[in-house]
Amino acid sequence: MNIAVIVPSQKKAGPVIVAADQIRLLTAHGHQCQLFYFDDKSDELEFVCPTQKISMNSHIDFSLYDIVHCHGVRPCLYATRHKPLFCKTKFIATIHNYLFQDFSYTYGKLQGYAGAMFYLFLLLRFDKIIALSQDAVKYYKRFLFFKKLAFLYNTVDLVQNELPTKEYQELIAFKGDSLLLGINGILNERKGQHLAIAALPLLPQCKLFLLGSGANEADLRKQAESLGVANRVFFAGFRKNAVDYLPYYDLFLLPSYSEGCPLALLEAAACGQKIVCSNIPVHREMFSDSPVVFFDIKHPETLAQAIEKAFAKGSIEEEMKQCFQTRFSQDIICRKLLEIYNG
């Protein structure tokens, strides 16, 4: 098949990482891919296919492709504007989040609702819409034609390297004799880092390593100071090599209020990490009957108890890796994606 993939930019961010992984898998299976993007960014991914920068006024000859796959609002707007009335090419969009929840966190309730409705309107002209979990399919059944919906988990290609000496020494010096809790991700309210900081007074044996940057950093620093745990929270900032830190965490945390299909969680699972995460539906769906320990997001005080429970489990590395391979391996996800394309 000839496949055109449209993304907002080549920036190393969740939806674009997913698109890059899918292109790599499809190319490995003999399919021809072409990436189209709008913006140049400093932190760009490398793609294994030809890439072309476009604008909203650019012309793509869609008749050259069997599939046009869009990731994000702007790519969907472009496809909606330029898709011919009569077209044999199949148009597919992936929704990477729960629109109304996530847009309200980012833009506020009123603008978030309007933005979500606009996005759903754009999707009406697509032939197939991919959500990232069965729960997300149920969520979108209220707004979209059920027969157009399909679900596809994300996958990851875990390539790890040794930490540079400076970063390794920095981490080890901070950790000391403590148990190290790690969170990899943007610092914002939706990701729930404040819940982890709030749990630290109940976990005197633990320290928290926050890898990422974001709008909530100042508030999180103030919270750590007010709780008297500032010396047990390390703000590492953005690091390109986030997966290289996973082996040094004693436990990986994901206390999010909302997720699509979290790549950081998949990376931790592929690495065989102990994991504690919020009991939101997508986490439950992905890791039911696994060694993952959940806490009640509506009762954040249960987070400390969940962490202690996870530590009491002993070694679960091989069981966690097997869980990843049987549910989220690249072969499984690629086969499912091709079924959606051919369906």
C-alpha positions as CSV (number, residue, x, y, z in Angstrom):
1,M,0.0,0.0,0.0
2,N,0.9,3.6,-0.5
3,I,0.3,5.5,2.7
4,A,0.3,9.3,3.4
5,V,0.7,10.3,7.0
6,I,0.0,13.9,8.1
7,V,1.2,15.2,11.5
8,P,1.4,18.7,13.0
9,S,5.3,18.6,13.1
10,Q,8.2,16.3,13.5
11,K,8.5,17.2,17.2
12,K,9.2,14.4,19.6
13,A,5.7,14.4,21.2
14,G,3.3,11.6,21.9
15,P,1.1,11.5,18.7
16,V,4.1,12.1,16.4
17,I,6.1,9.4,18.1
18,V,3.2,7.0,17.5
19,A,3.1,8.0,13.8
20,A,6.8,7.5,13.5
21,D,6.6,4.0,15.1
22,Q,3.7,3.1,12.8
23,I,5.6,4.3,9.7
24,R,8.7,2.2,10.7
25,L,6.6,-0.9,11.2
26,L,4.7,-0.4,7.9
27,T,7.9,0.2,6.0
28,A,9.4,-2.9,7.5
29,H,6.4,-4.9,6.1
30,G,7.0,-3.6,2.6
31,H,4.5,-0.6,2.4
32,Q,5.4,2.8,1.0
33,C,5.0,5.8,3.3
34,Q,5.2,9.5,2.9
35,L,5.1,11.9,5.8
36,F,3.6,15.4,5.5
37,Y,4.0,18.0,8.4
38,F,3.3,21.7,9.0
39,D,5.9,23.1,11.5
40,D,9.6,22.9,11.9
41,K,10.6,22.2,15.5
42,S,14.0,22.1,17.3
43,D,13.5,18.6,18.9
44,E,12.6,16.6,15.8
45,L,12.2,12.9,15.3
46,E,13.9,11.0,12.5
47,F,11.5,9.2,10.0
48,V,12.4,6.2,7.9
49,C,10.3,7.6,4.9
50,P,10.4,10.7,2.8
51,T,9.1,13.9,4.5
52,Q,7.6,17.0,3.1
53,K,6.6,20.3,4.8
54,I,3.2,21.6,3.8
55,S,0.9,24.5,4.6
56,M,-2.9,24.6,4.8
57,N,-2.9,25.8,1.2
58,S,-0.5,23.1,-0.1
59,H,-1.9,20.5,-2.5
60,I,-1.4,16.8,-2.0
61,D,-2.6,14.5,-4.8
62,F,-4.5,12.1,-2.6
63,S,-5.2,9.8,-5.6
64,L,-1.6,8.6,-5.3
65,Y,-2.3,7.0,-2.0
66,D,-4.4,4.1,-0.8
67,I,-4.5,5.5,2.8
68,V,-4.3,9.0,4.2
69,H,-3.7,8.8,8.0
70,C,-4.0,12.0,10.1
71,H,-2.8,12.6,13.6
72,G,-4.1,15.8,15.3
73,V,-6.5,18.6,14.8
74,R,-4.6,20.5,12.1
75,P,-3.9,17.4,9.9
76,C,-7.6,16.5,10.2
77,L,-8.6,20.1,9.2
78,Y,-6.3,19.9,6.2
79,A,-7.7,16.6,5.1
80,T,-11.3,17.8,5.5
81,R,-10.6,20.9,3.4
82,H,-8.8,19.1,0.6
83,K,-10.5,15.7,0.4
84,P,-12.3,15.5,-3.0
85,L,-16.1,14.8,-2.9
86,F,-15.5,11.5,-4.8
87,C,-12.3,9.8,-3.7
88,K,-11.2,6.1,-3.6
89,T,-8.5,6.8,-1.1
90,K,-9.4,5.8,2.5
91,F,-9.1,8.6,5.1
92,I,-8.2,7.6,8.6
93,A,-7.8,9.7,11.8
94,T,-6.4,8.7,15.1
95,I,-7.7,10.4,18.2
96,H,-4.9,10.3,20.8
97,N,-6.9,11.4,23.9
98,Y,-10.3,12.0,25.5
99,L,-11.1,15.2,23.8
100,F,-13.5,16.9,26.3
101,Q,-11.4,16.0,29.3
102,D,-8.0,16.9,27.9
103,F,-9.1,20.0,26.0
104,S,-10.7,21.4,29.2
105,Y,-7.4,20.8,31.1
106,T,-5.5,22.7,28.4
107,Y,-7.9,25.4,27.3
108,G,-10.4,25.8,30.1
109,K,-14.0,24.3,30.1
110,L,-15.6,26.7,27.6
111,Q,-12.9,26.8,25.0
112,G,-12.1,23.1,25.6
113,Y,-15.7,22.1,24.8
114,A,-15.8,24.2,21.7
115,G,-12.5,22.8,20.5
116,A,-13.6,19.3,21.1
117,M,-16.8,19.8,19.2
118,F,-14.9,21.3,16.3
119,Y,-12.5,18.3,16.2
120,L,-15.4,15.9,16.2
121,F,-17.0,17.8,13.3
122,L,-13.9,17.5,11.3
123,L,-13.9,13.7,11.8
124,L,-17.3,13.3,10.0
125,R,-15.6,13.1,6.6
126,F,-13.2,10.3,7.6
127,D,-13.8,6.7,6.7
128,K,-12.3,5.2,9.8
129,I,-11.5,6.7,13.2
130,I,-9.0,5.0,15.5
131,A,-9.3,5.4,19.3
132,L,-6.5,4.1,21.5
133,S,-8.5,1.8,23.7
134,Q,-11.9,0.0,23.9
135,D,-12.9,2.4,26.6
136,A,-12.2,5.3,24.2
137,V,-14.3,3.7,21.6
138,K,-17.2,3.6,24.1
139,Y,-16.5,7.2,24.9
140,Y,-16.8,8.3,21.2
141,K,-19.8,6.2,20.4
142,R,-21.9,9.0,21.8
143,F,-20.6,11.4,19.1
144,L,-19.4,9.4,16.1
145,F,-20.8,6.6,13.8
146,F,-20.0,3.4,15.7
147,K,-19.1,1.5,12.5
148,K,-16.4,4.0,11.8
149,L,-14.7,3.5,15.1
150,A,-11.8,1.0,15.8
151,F,-9.4,0.7,18.6
152,L,-5.6,0.3,18.5
153,Y,-3.2,0.4,21.4
154,N,0.1,2.1,21.0
155,T,3.4,0.2,21.1
156,V,7.0,1.2,21.8
157,D,10.3,0.2,20.5
158,L,12.4,0.2,23.6
159,V,16.0,1.1,22.8
160,Q,18.0,2.0,25.9
161,N,21.5,3.3,26.3
162,E,23.7,3.9,29.3
163,L,23.2,7.3,31.0
164,P,26.0,9.8,30.3
165,T,28.4,10.0,33.2
166,K,27.2,13.4,34.4
167,E,23.5,12.3,34.4
168,Y,24.3,9.0,36.1
169,Q,26.3,10.7,38.9
170,E,23.6,13.3,39.3
171,L,20.8,10.7,39.7
172,I,22.8,8.4,42.0
173,A,23.9,11.3,44.3
174,F,20.2,12.3,44.6
175,K,18.9,8.8,45.2
176,G,21.4,7.8,47.9
177,D,20.0,5.0,50.0
178,S,16.4,5.8,49.3
179,L,13.9,4.1,47.1
180,L,13.5,6.1,43.9
181,L,10.1,6.8,42.4
182,G,10.1,8.1,38.9
183,I,7.6,9.9,36.7
184,N,8.5,10.7,33.0
185,G,6.2,13.2,31.4
186,I,5.2,16.9,30.9
187,L,4.5,18.7,34.2
188,N,0.9,19.6,34.2
189,E,-2.2,19.1,36.3
190,R,-3.6,16.2,34.2
191,K,-0.5,14.1,34.8
192,G,-1.0,14.2,38.6
193,Q,2.6,14.8,39.7
194,H,1.2,16.8,42.7
195,L,-0.4,13.6,44.0
196,A,3.0,11.9,44.1
197,I,4.5,14.9,46.0
198,A,1.6,14.8,48.4
199,A,2.3,11.2,49.2
200,L,6.0,11.7,50.1
201,P,5.4,12.6,53.7
202,L,3.8,9.2,54.1
203,L,6.8,7.5,52.4
204,P,9.9,8.6,54.3
205,Q,12.0,5.9,52.6
206,C,11.3,7.3,49.1
207,K,12.5,10.1,46.9
208,L,10.8,11.4,43.7
209,F,12.5,12.0,40.3
210,L,10.4,14.1,38.0
211,L,11.7,14.0,34.4
212,G,10.0,16.6,32.2
213,S,9.1,20.2,32.0
214,G,5.8,22.1,31.9
215,A,3.6,24.9,33.1
216,N,3.1,23.3,36.6
217,E,6.7,23.2,37.6
218,A,6.6,26.3,39.8
219,D,3.5,25.1,41.6
220,L,5.0,21.7,42.2
221,R,8.2,23.2,43.6
222,K,6.0,25.4,46.0
223,Q,4.0,22.3,47.0
224,A,7.2,20.3,47.8
225,E,8.5,23.3,49.9
226,S,5.2,23.6,51.8
227,L,5.2,19.9,52.7
228,G,8.8,19.9,53.7
229,V,9.9,17.4,51.1
230,A,11.7,19.7,48.7
231,N,15.0,17.8,49.3
232,R,13.3,14.6,48.2
233,V,12.0,15.8,44.9
234,F,14.4,16.2,41.9
235,F,13.2,18.3,39.0
236,A,15.3,17.0,36.1
237,G,13.7,19.1,33.3
238,F,13.3,17.8,29.8
239,R,15.6,15.0,28.7
240,K,15.7,13.4,25.3
241,N,16.7,10.0,26.7
242,A,13.9,9.5,29.2
243,V,13.8,5.7,28.7
244,D,17.5,5.5,29.7
245,Y,16.4,6.5,33.3
246,L,13.9,3.7,33.7
247,P,16.4,1.0,35.0
248,Y,17.4,3.4,37.9
249,Y,13.8,3.8,39.2
250,D,12.8,1.4,41.9
251,L,9.2,2.1,40.9
252,F,7.5,3.9,38.0
253,L,4.5,6.2,38.7
254,L,1.7,7.4,36.4
255,P,-0.9,9.2,38.6
256,S,-2.7,10.7,35.6
257,Y,-6.3,11.9,35.6
258,S,-6.6,11.2,31.9
259,E,-4.6,9.3,29.3
260,G,-5.1,8.1,25.7
261,C,-2.7,5.1,25.6
262,P,0.4,6.3,27.6
263,L,3.7,5.7,25.9
264,A,5.6,6.2,29.2
265,L,3.6,3.5,30.8
266,L,4.3,1.1,27.9
267,E,8.0,1.9,28.1
268,A,8.1,1.1,31.8
269,A,6.2,-2.2,31.2
270,A,8.6,-3.2,28.4
271,C,11.5,-2.4,30.8
272,G,10.0,-4.8,33.4
273,Q,9.5,-2.0,36.0
274,K,7.3,-2.1,39.1
275,I,4.4,0.2,38.2
276,V,1.8,2.1,40.2
277,C,-0.8,4.1,38.3
278,S,-4.2,5.7,38.7
279,N,-7.2,3.4,38.3
280,I,-8.6,5.3,35.3
281,P,-10.4,3.1,32.8
282,V,-7.7,3.0,30.1
283,H,-5.1,1.9,32.7
284,R,-7.4,-0.8,34.0
285,E,-8.1,-2.1,30.5
286,M,-4.5,-2.2,29.5
287,F,-3.1,-3.8,32.6
288,S,-5.8,-5.9,34.2
289,D,-4.5,-9.3,35.5
290,S,-0.9,-7.9,35.5
291,P,1.5,-7.0,38.3
292,V,0.6,-3.3,38.0
293,V,-0.8,-1.8,41.2
294,F,-3.6,0.8,41.0
295,F,-4.7,3.5,43.4
296,D,-8.0,5.3,43.5
297,I,-7.7,8.6,41.8
298,K,-10.8,9.9,43.6
299,H,-9.0,9.1,46.9
300,P,-5.4,10.3,46.4
301,E,-4.4,9.2,49.9
302,T,-4.5,5.6,48.6
303,L,-1.4,6.3,46.5
304,A,1.1,5.8,49.3
305,Q,-0.6,2.5,50.2
306,A,-0.4,1.4,46.6
307,I,3.3,2.2,46.5
308,E,4.0,0.2,49.6
309,K,2.0,-2.7,48.1
310,A,4.0,-2.6,44.9
311,F,7.3,-2.8,46.8
312,A,6.0,-5.7,48.8
313,K,5.5,-7.7,45.6
314,G,9.2,-8.6,45.1
315,S,10.6,-9.0,41.6
316,I,8.1,-8.9,38.8
317,E,10.5,-8.0,35.9
318,E,9.9,-11.0,33.7
319,E,6.1,-11.1,34.3
320,M,5.9,-7.4,33.4
321,K,7.9,-7.9,30.2
322,Q,5.8,-10.9,29.2
323,C,2.7,-8.8,29.8
324,F,4.0,-6.2,27.3
325,Q,4.9,-8.8,24.7
326,T,1.5,-10.5,24.8
327,R,-0.6,-7.4,24.6
328,F,1.4,-4.5,23.1
329,S,4.2,-6.0,21.0
330,Q,5.0,-4.3,17.7
331,D,4.0,-7.3,15.6
332,I,0.5,-7.4,17.3
333,I,-0.1,-3.7,16.9
334,C,1.1,-3.6,13.2
335,R,-1.1,-6.6,12.3
336,K,-4.1,-4.8,13.9
337,L,-3.3,-1.5,12.1
338,L,-3.2,-3.3,8.7
339,E,-6.6,-4.9,9.5
340,I,-8.0,-1.5,10.1
341,Y,-6.5,-0.2,6.8
342,N,-7.9,-3.1,4.9
343,G,-11.3,-3.2,6.7
